[in-house]
Amino acid sequence: MKTAKEMNLIGCRRCTRVSPPGTEICPRCGGKINSRDPRSLQKVMAWWVLGVACYIPANLYTMLETKTLVSSSSSTIIGGAVEIAQYGSWGVAIIILLASAVIPIGKFIIILGLVIGVKRGPQISDDLRQKLYEVVEYIGRWSMIDVFVVAVLSSLVQLQTLVNISPGRASIFFALSVIFTMISAQSFDSRLIWDTGRKPAPDGTGESRDASSNAAPVTTAPGTAKEFTA
């Protein structure tokens, strides 16, 4: 399968229409067209570092603070999930753990893996890397479920002096981490995946290819020729 770049065409990232080289504005949607974003990886890593930096305090500070007439309590994201599980609500606890721990950490690992694959050469197929990128983009919006739960509880459970539930500092850091991670994923130019592809060979070793170079015969002796791929 050839890419638009290999066919000497430029694809629009907004509407996916291909145009001839030199086209700057997409004739279909009016978006700006460029063959590749030269600063894509720099922007991805900048937002990725901010997302990781905010995710750490999001798990250290309290996410929810509950105050009653006789006592007050606070819990972190993981601590709150553990307490919910101790009360028997395993389903809710698992959902919170998935949304607050498994999904964010998985997104960090996948985004970093995509960047390393572009820079140093991938060890998995192009199709799998493209699917991982699409998964990261799709599940990004669902990572805010913890913040939504805290917001709903804070707005509904306000019984004046009896019970008062308020969000902790962790909610701000967690929301920022989700936002920065989403921007990081959107900053990644997925077309770079196909430029640096390596498709695993049947024997388990990877066979790298360069989209911008083609096989050329190199004469090794009079009357004989051997093919090499740059």
N, C-alpha and C positions, 0 to 999 in steps of 0.2 A: 504494500500500500504506500502510495506516494503522498507527501504533504504538499500544501500549496506552494511552499518555498521551493521544493524540488521541481515543481511544474512551472516555476517562474511566475507565480501569482502571489497576491497578498490577500489574506483573509481578514474580514472584519470580526473583531471579538464580540461585538454587540449583536449583530444579526447573522453572522457567519457567511455573508456573501463574499465571494472572491472577486478581486479586481486586478487589472493589469498593473505591472510595476510602475511606480511613479504617482499612483493615485493617493492623494492625501485625505480626501473626504469621501466617505462611503456614499455612493449614489442612492442607496436604499434608505438608510436610517440617518444619514448625515453625521455619523460619528467619525472621529479621527482614526485614520488607519496608519499603522506602522507594522513593518514586518516582524520585528521583535522588540520588546522593551529592554533596552540595554541596562537599565537600573532595576530590573525586576527583582533579582536576588538580593540586592542591597536593601530594597524596601521591605521585602519579606522578612529578612533577618532583623531589621530594625524594629518592626512591629512585633515579631516573635519574641525578642528579648524583653520588650515592654510587657507582653502578655505573661511571660514566665515571672517577671519581677513582681507583677501584681498578684499572680496566683499564689505565691508563697505567703504573703501576709493574709490573703483571703482564707487560708487554712489555719492560720495562727490566731487571728483575732476572733472575737465572738460574732456569730452570725445573727443570733436571736437573743434578745434580753426580755425576760418575763418578770414582772413585779406584781406582787399581791400585797394584801394587808399585813401578812405575817412574814413573808419571805420574798426573796428575789433570787433568780437564777439566770445563768447565761450559758450558752453552749456554742461550740464551733460547728462547722459543717459535719465533720466526721463524728464528733461527739453527739450531735443531735440525732444522726442516723442510728448510732449505737443505742441511744436511749429509746428511740422509737422501736427498734427491734426487740429490746428487752420488754416492752409492753405488749409484744405479740404482733405488731404490725410489720411483718417481714416484707410484704409487698412494697409498702411505702418506703421502708428503709432501703431496699434494693434499688428502687427508682432514684432516690436521693444520691446514693453512692454512685450509680451509673452516671447521673447527670453532673455530679460535682467532682468526681475523682476519675472514673474510668474514661469518660468521653474527653474531658479536657487534656488529660495526660496523653491519651491516644492521639489527639489532634496535634499536640506538640511534637510527638515522635514522628508522625507521618509527615508533617510540614518540614521538619529538619531532615528527614530521610529524602524527601523530594529535592531539597536544595543540594544535599550531598551527592545525590545521583546525577544532578546536572553538572556539578563541579568536577566530580571525580570519576564519573561513569557508573551507571546503575548495575545492579546485580539481578534485577527482575525484569520481566517483559514490559514493553511500553503500555500494553493494554491494562495490565495490572496497576501500573503507576497512575494511569489516567483514571481508573476506577477509584483508586484511593483518594485522588484529588477531588473527584466528584463527591465522594462520601464525606470528606471533610467540609466541603462547601454546604452540603445538604444538612448535616447534623449541627452545624454551627448555631443555627437559630434556636435549637432545643436546649442549648447549654444554659439558657437564662431561666430555667425552670425554678431553681433555688431562689433566685431574686424575686420571681413572680409569687412564689409561695409566701415569702417573707412580707412582700408588699400587701398581699391579700390579708394575711393574719394581722398585720399592723393596722390596717384600715377597718377590719371587722371587729376585732377583739379590743375594744376600748370602753371598758366599763368603769370609767372614772377612777375612783379610789379602790375598787375591788380588784380588778385585773387590768394590767397595762402591758401590752406587747409592742416592742419597738425593735427596729432593725439595728444591728450592730455595725461596727466599722468594716467587718469582713464583707458585708453585702456590697459596699462601694468598690472595694478592691476586686471582688469576684466579677461584678458587672464590667469593670474596666478590663479585666483579663479576657473576658469573653469578647468584648468589642475589639480589643487589639488583635486577638487571635483571628477573628473574622476578617479584619482588614488585612492581616498578614496573608491569609489564604487567598483573598481576592487580588492581592498584589502579585501573586505568583502567575507568571505567564506560562500557561500549560503547554504552549507550543514548543517550549524548550524541551519538554519530555521527548518529543519525536525527533528533535535535533541531535540528542545524545543517547539515542536508544541502544540497548543491548538486549538481544533476544537469546535466551538460553538455548544451547545446543542440546541434542538428544543425550549426549554423554554427561550432561550436568554442568559443563563449562559454558561460560558466556561468550557469545560472539558479538563483538562490538561493531557498530557501523557508524559512518559519518555521513550525514545527510548531504553535505556540501561537496563530497568527493565521490568519484566514480572509479570503477576498476579500470586500470590502464595497463596494456601489455608492455613488459620490459624485456628487451632482447638480452638474453644471457649468452648466446652463442650463435654463430651464423646458421640461419635456417631454423632456429628454435626460438620460442617465446614463452614467457611465463607471466601469469597474471598476479598482480599484487593490489591490495586495497589499501589506500593511504589511510 
